Amino acid sequence: MDTPKKRSETLRESIEELIAVGKLAPGQHLDETVLAEQFGVSRTPIREALIQLASMGIIVMRPRRGAIVAEIGPQQLIEMFEVMAELEAMCGRLAARRMSAAEHASLMAAHQACKDARDAVDPDTYFYKNEDFHGQIYAGSHNAFLEEQARVLQRRLRPYRRLQLRVRDRLKRSYDEHEGVVNAIIAGDSERTVELLRQHVMIQGQRFADLVASLHQLKLAPNGEKQTLSEALT
């Protein structure tokens, strides 16, 4: 049954996905009327979805000026990736100790899906398979609170993690790093898993420079021009 709560959650997921894949850019104004028309709903569930996204830090609600997609500056980005690296490391430490044989098999399947996307040189598919791979590790920690916190920050960083995968050779390096993580988890080597996941997620040095150099891509349409909300949704 499509309840008002379910409808607003579905809309939230749809808008969040548009932000994650760069169709709605950082700083872009979100017009409730345009969104309502595009999704074929009233403004009420749109407003509820935007409130949910604001509570997650994905958009910013401004009094009397409406909502915009949240913008993250380079310094804040470093800080958020630092925290993400530690959350992933904690999940990895516990996963290396707690994952079952069945969970190892699921992790290997997710790893294989990443390989297929890498071999196809398909960064968009790799982005989703990569999320599933990391999600297997979060769940494998068997710590529901830690998993929730990791997923919350992962959602906030989705546009930037996706952008990273478009840097030259990053797909191959990402997959190779996954390989080490998988081997460490299956071997039950928690400290090795921690070290590898920190290195995998942390952005510093050349990786940070590459990401910062790519940030402008999030604010442009595919043709290099700024687009309106209506254009982004069609």
Stockholm file with secondary structure:
# STOCKHOLM 1.0

chainA/1-234         MDTPKKRSETLRESIEELIAVGKLAPGQHLDETVLAEQFGVSRTPIREALIQLASMGIIVMRPRRGAIVAEIGPQQLIEMFEVMAELEAMCGRLAARRMSAAEHASLMAAHQACKDARDAVDPDTYFYKNEDFHGQIYAGSHNAFLEEQARVLQRRLRPYRRLQLRVRDRLKRSYDEHEGVVNAIIAGDSERTVELLRQHVMIQGQRFADLVASLHQLKLAPNGEKQTLSEALT
#=GR chainA/1-234 SS CCCHHHHHHHHHHHHHHHHHTTSSCTTCEECHHHHHHHHTSCHHHHHHHHHHHHHTTSEEEETTTEEEECCCCHHHHHHHHHHHHHHHHHHHHHHHHHCCHHHHHHHHHHHHHHHHHHHTTCHHHHHHHHHHHHHHHHHHTCCHHHHHHHHHHHHHTHHHHHHHTTSTTHHHHHHHHHHHHHHHHHHTCHHHHHHHHHHHHCCCHHHHHHHHHHGGGGGSCTTSSCCCHHHHTC
#=GC SS_cons         CCCHHHHHHHHHHHHHHHHHTTSSCTTCEECHHHHHHHHTSCHHHHHHHHHHHHHTTSEEEETTTEEEECCCCHHHHHHHHHHHHHHHHHHHHHHHHHCCHHHHHHHHHHHHHHHHHHHTTCHHHHHHHHHHHHHHHHHHTCCHHHHHHHHHHHHHTHHHHHHHTTSTTHHHHHHHHHHHHHHHHHHTCHHHHHHHHHHHHCCCHHHHHHHHHHGGGGGSCTTSSCCCHHHHTC
//
